[in-house]
């Protein structure tokens, strides 16, 4: 993901990519077992819908790498 997103396409995250919904790399990452992968996907989906500024406002209140979106 890092090579594709940052180095090749110069995006901040996969949320910026028009191929995100059909990208096998990111979708395989999200299919891994573990709660954190679900939360990572929620973050990308939130950014795609509401933007980075809204995401940072919510994420600022988190104590860990992920948290609640409400």
C-alpha positions, 0 to 999 in steps of 0.5 A, a space after each residue: 500500500 505504501 508504495 502504491 499510495 504514497 510513492 507512486 500516486 502521491 496520495 495521503 491515504 488510500 481514501 484519495 484513490 479512485 480505485 479504492 473500492 476495487 483495489 485488491 491490495 487494500 481490500 485484502 488488507 481489510 479482509 485480515 482477521 482482527 478488530 483493528 482492520 475493521 477500524 482501519 476500514 471505517 477510518 478510510 470510509 469516513 475520510 471518503 465521505 466526510 473528509 480529512 478535517 472531520 476525521 482529524 477532529 474526531 481522531 484527536 479525541 482517541 487514545 489509541 490508533 482508532 476509536 469511535 466515529 460518533 
